[in-house]
Amino acid sequence: MSNTRKAVFSFSIMFLLLLAVGFGQSWNVMLAIFNLCLISAVMSLGLNIQWGYAGLFNAGVMASTAVGGLAAVLVSYSPVAKAWNAGGTEIGMAFLFLVGTVLGAILIWKWIKPSRLRTVVLTLFLVLGYALMRFYYEDAAIKIEAVDAAKTGFLGGLGLPVLFSWAVGGIAAAGLAWLVGRIALGLRSDYFAIATLGISEIMISILKNEDWLTRGVKNVTGLARPVPYEVDLQKSDWFINLVLWFEGNGLGDDRTSEAFRETVMLASGVFVKICYSGLFLSVLLIILALSALALNSPWGRMMRAIRDNETAAAAMGKDITSRHRQVFIIGSAVIGIAGAMLTTLDGQFTPGSYIPLRYTFLIWVMVILGGSGNNLGAVLGAFITWFAWIEAEPASVWLAEGINSFLHESNPLRQHLLEVAPQMRMVVMGLILILVLRFRPRGILPEQSPGGN
C-alpha cells in the first residue's frame, strides 16, 4: 500500500474515532481533543524538522514550548502600571547592564590577544557587570512582586492582540535555539541531547522562580482570547437564533426554560472550540505546506544528505554545524508557535505544568509513531498519540467496570481495577510504541524519497 493510501486510511480511522467520542461522550470533549491534537501536530512538525530532516536529537522540546507560552503572556497581558512604577526603571537598568556586560566581554575577548592580561581584564569586567546588574535587579524584583501579589505581582505584558504572540513565540523560541546552538551544537548526538535537556530544565526553573516576569507557580490567568467568550454568546440574539435554527422545533418557544438555557450553554462551548479549531487548523496547514516545500527543495535534500552521512557532506564543502544550527532554529520556532497556541487555548500560563513527559517525551512518541522524516506522518502520530493519551483513562475505567460486573462484591480485585484504571494511559502508550517499533519500525507513514512525501 502506498503512503498516500495509508495516509487516507489512517486519517479516516482517526476521523471516525473522533466522531465516536462526539456521539459517545460529548462534542465538547471531542473538539477539546481535536484542538489539542492540532497543537500537538504543530509541535510534532517542529521536532520532525530537527530530527527527521537533520537527525538532531533535541531533548529540550519543553523549553521551546515554554518560551512560546511566555510570549503569549508578554504580548497579550495588559501592563501592570503599579508594578512598572515600582520597579520598571530598575529592571531596565539591570537589563542594560546585562547586555552591556555581554557585549563588553565579547569585545574584550576579540581586542586583547590571548594572555594573562585578557583573562584578568575579562574576569574583573564580568564580576563588575554582574554586581551592578544584581544591585538593580534584586531591588526591582522585590518591589514588583510586592505589588498586589495575590492578583498580579509582575510587570504584565504589552496588551496587544494574542494572535501576535504566536509569531512572537516562534521568534523567541528561535532566539533561544540560536543561543543553545552556539553552546551545544557540534557536540556528539548523545551529548547534544543531554545539553538540550539540561538547558530546558534551567529555562523552566527560571520561569518558575522569576515571579516579577511570569508570576512563577502562582500562574498567570485571564489571558485574552482570539475568539468570543461563551457568556457573551449566550447573551447574543444572533447566536440564540442560530441555536434555535439548528435545533428546529426541539426547544419550543420558551427561552426561560432550563432545557433552553442548558442547550445554549453547551452550544456556546462547542462554537468557541470550533473557532479555535479553525485558527489552529489554519496554522497547521500553513506550516505543513511550508514544511513539505522545504523538505522537497534542494535545501531539504541537502539536510537529509548531511543527516545520512556527515563526513561525505563535509567533504563536499557543507558547513555541518551551521546547517544544523539553521534547522535547529527553524524547528524550535515552529514548536514555539505551538507553545503560544497552547497557552492561548488554556487562557493561562502555568510554568509548573511544563514537564518532560508531556512536552518532550510525548512529542518524540508522536514523531516516531507517525514516521520521522514524513510531515504527514508527524501529524498522524500527533493525532494518534494525543487521542490515546486522553481516551486511555475513560476507556480503562469502562473496561474495569465491565470486568467488575462479573466479579463478586467481596472480591478485592474489583477495587484494585478501579484504582489502577486511571493510570493505564502509560501502559497503553508503551504498548502502542512497542507494537509500532516491532511491526512498523519506520513509523506508520515512513519517509519516502524526495517528491514522494
NORRAUR-V206056 format. One record per backbone hydrogen bond with DSSP energy under -1.0 kcal/mol. NH is the residue of the N-H (numbers start at 1). CO is the residue of the C=O. If there is no record, write none. Layout:
nh=<NH | NH>
co=<CO | CO>
This chain:
nh=<6 | 7 | 8 | 9 | 10 | 11 | 12 | 13 | 14 | 15 | 16 | 17 | 18 | 19 | 20 | 21 | 22 | 23 | 24 | 25 | 26 | 30 | 31 | 32 | 33 | 34 | 35 | 36 | 37 | 38 | 39 | 40 | 41 | 42 | 43 | 44 | 45 | 46 | 47 | 48 | 49 | 50 | 51 | 52 | 53 | 55 | 56 | 58 | 64 | 65 | 66 | 67 | 68 | 69 | 70 | 71 | 72 | 73 | 74 | 75 | 76 | 77 | 80 | 81 | 84 | 85 | 86 | 87 | 88 | 91 | 92 | 93 | 94 | 95 | 96 | 97 | 98 | 99 | 100 | 101 | 102 | 103 | 104 | 105 | 106 | 107 | 108 | 109 | 110 | 111 | 112 | 119 | 120 | 121 | 122 | 123 | 124 | 125 | 126 | 127 | 128 | 129 | 130 | 131 | 132 | 133 | 134 | 135 | 136 | 137 | 138 | 140 | 141 | 142 | 143 | 144 | 145 | 147 | 151 | 152 | 153 | 155 | 158 | 159 | 160 | 164 | 165 | 166 | 168 | 169 | 170 | 171 | 172 | 173 | 174 | 175 | 176 | 177 | 178 | 179 | 180 | 181 | 182 | 183 | 184 | 185 | 187 | 192 | 193 | 194 | 195 | 196 | 197 | 198 | 199 | 200 | 201 | 202 | 203 | 204 | 205 | 206 | 207 | 208 | 209 | 210 | 211 | 213 | 214 | 215 | 218 | 219 | 220 | 223 | 233 | 234 | 236 | 240 | 241 | 242 | 243 | 244 | 245 | 246 | 247 | 248 | 250 | 261 | 262 | 263 | 264 | 265 | 266 | 267 | 268 | 269 | 270 | 271 | 272 | 273 | 274 | 275 | 276 | 277 | 278 | 279 | 280 | 281 | 282 | 283 | 284 | 285 | 286 | 287 | 288 | 289 | 290 | 291 | 292 | 293 | 294 | 295 | 296 | 301 | 302 | 303 | 304 | 305 | 306 | 307 | 308 | 309 | 313 | 314 | 315 | 316 | 317 | 318 | 320 | 323 | 324 | 325 | 326 | 327 | 328 | 329 | 330 | 331 | 332 | 333 | 334 | 335 | 336 | 337 | 338 | 339 | 340 | 341 | 342 | 343 | 344 | 345 | 346 | 347 | 349 | 353 | 354 | 355 | 359 | 360 | 361 | 362 | 364 | 365 | 366 | 367 | 368 | 369 | 370 | 371 | 374 | 378 | 379 | 380 | 381 | 382 | 383 | 384 | 385 | 386 | 387 | 388 | 389 | 390 | 391 | 392 | 395 | 396 | 397 | 398 | 399 | 400 | 401 | 402 | 403 | 404 | 405 | 406 | 407 | 411 | 414 | 416 | 417 | 418 | 419 | 420 | 421 | 424 | 426 | 428 | 429 | 430 | 431 | 432 | 433 | 434 | 435 | 436 | 437 | 438 | 439 | 440 | 443 | 444 | 445 | 452>
co=<2 | 3 | 4 | 5 | 6 | 7 | 8 | 9 | 10 | 11 | 12 | 13 | 14 | 15 | 16 | 17 | 18 | 19 | 20 | 21 | 21 | 26 | 27 | 28 | 29 | 30 | 31 | 32 | 33 | 34 | 35 | 36 | 37 | 38 | 39 | 40 | 41 | 42 | 43 | 44 | 45 | 46 | 47 | 48 | 48 | 51 | 50 | 56 | 60 | 61 | 62 | 63 | 64 | 65 | 66 | 67 | 68 | 69 | 70 | 71 | 72 | 73 | 155 | 79 | 80 | 81 | 82 | 83 | 84 | 87 | 88 | 89 | 90 | 91 | 92 | 93 | 94 | 95 | 96 | 97 | 98 | 99 | 100 | 101 | 102 | 103 | 104 | 105 | 106 | 107 | 108 | 115 | 116 | 117 | 118 | 119 | 120 | 121 | 122 | 123 | 124 | 125 | 126 | 127 | 128 | 129 | 130 | 131 | 132 | 133 | 134 | 136 | 137 | 138 | 139 | 140 | 141 | 144 | 148 | 148 | 147 | 212 | 74 | 77 | 75 | 161 | 162 | 163 | 164 | 165 | 166 | 167 | 168 | 169 | 170 | 171 | 172 | 173 | 174 | 175 | 176 | 177 | 178 | 179 | 180 | 181 | 184 | 188 | 189 | 190 | 191 | 192 | 193 | 194 | 195 | 196 | 197 | 198 | 199 | 200 | 201 | 202 | 203 | 204 | 205 | 206 | 209 | 210 | 210 | 211 | 215 | 216 | 349 | 347 | 229 | 230 | 233 | 236 | 237 | 238 | 239 | 240 | 241 | 242 | 243 | 244 | 247 | 257 | 258 | 259 | 260 | 261 | 262 | 263 | 264 | 265 | 266 | 267 | 268 | 269 | 270 | 271 | 272 | 273 | 274 | 275 | 276 | 277 | 278 | 279 | 280 | 281 | 282 | 283 | 284 | 285 | 286 | 287 | 288 | 289 | 290 | 291 | 292 | 297 | 298 | 299 | 300 | 301 | 302 | 303 | 304 | 305 | 309 | 310 | 311 | 312 | 314 | 313 | 318 | 319 | 320 | 321 | 322 | 323 | 324 | 325 | 326 | 327 | 328 | 329 | 330 | 331 | 332 | 333 | 334 | 335 | 336 | 337 | 338 | 339 | 340 | 341 | 342 | 343 | 220 | 350 | 351 | 353 | 355 | 356 | 356 | 357 | 360 | 361 | 362 | 363 | 364 | 365 | 366 | 367 | 371 | 374 | 375 | 376 | 377 | 378 | 379 | 380 | 381 | 382 | 383 | 384 | 385 | 386 | 387 | 388 | 391 | 392 | 393 | 394 | 395 | 396 | 397 | 398 | 399 | 400 | 401 | 403 | 404 | 408 | 411 | 412 | 413 | 414 | 415 | 416 | 417 | 421 | 423 | 424 | 425 | 426 | 427 | 428 | 429 | 430 | 431 | 432 | 433 | 434 | 435 | 436 | 440 | 369 | 370 | 449>
